[in-house]
């Protein structure tokens, strides 16, 4: 029961925040004439924010040390990035949630009650309902963008990217509701998924940097090529051997992303990258590193 509670809480702490930010990025990317689309995106932003807040309320003492120290929940850049992004976009972000996460403590042997398990199951149900709606919303956006009937400043590939992440979250929650241990996912499947995500991050970063940032563009391009190569190699090699290569590459990439988040916050990098997007992709790299390391 305790492991079920811990894995469930960790899953929602990471992914509910990611979904909230996906909704924010979608809202920020629509032109002002698309009021209905902006309102839909803002609905999901608010609802995932409420969900995340409720998860944080039960998370203290129920997170593994490796997760708490990984930087996948919050980083040193998260709160400044939230405040700057809110200022730039006019979209409200409740940074008290991030402050609460910074105060969370690791597992310390507390017993979990039936009431807690019931609360967690309720969170699963809420998350699934929201995810089904968000997935449908993202699919509709992608369809309309493809038909040239809707404009957004977000790349079509980025919309596909965040759609895949929502579907992964949905799958993980469904497995938890069925009593399966999601930590038992096959390494090869996990590695392929996150190597694809890392490759696409590099493609987005490359495309969102100002053309004058030639060195950073070249570096991002090299990372995209490296992860494409890893995806190709994964089809031919033992995934256990590949995991070491993916880990080393992602640690290097994480450092690049951290420097990028810092540079964007300090206004030292010319780009159209929102500060919170820079922190968002950093947290996802930290999450992948933890999956490869634990």
Secondary structure, 3 states (H helix, E strand, C coil): CHHHHHHHHHHHHHHHHHHHHHHHHHHHHECCCCHHHHHHHHHHHHHHHHHHHHHHHCCCCCCCHHHHCCCCCCCCCHHHHHHHHHHHHCCCCCCHHHHHHHCCCCCCCCCCCHHHHHHHHHHHHHHHHHHHHHHHHHHHHHHHHHCCCCCECCCHHHHHHHHHHHHHHHHHHHHHHCCCCHHHCCHHHHHHHHHHHHHHHHHHHHHHECCCCHHHHHHHHHHHHHHHHHHHHHCCCCHHHHHHHHHHHHHHHHHHHHHHHHHHHCCCCCECCCHHHHHHHHHHHHHHHHHHHC
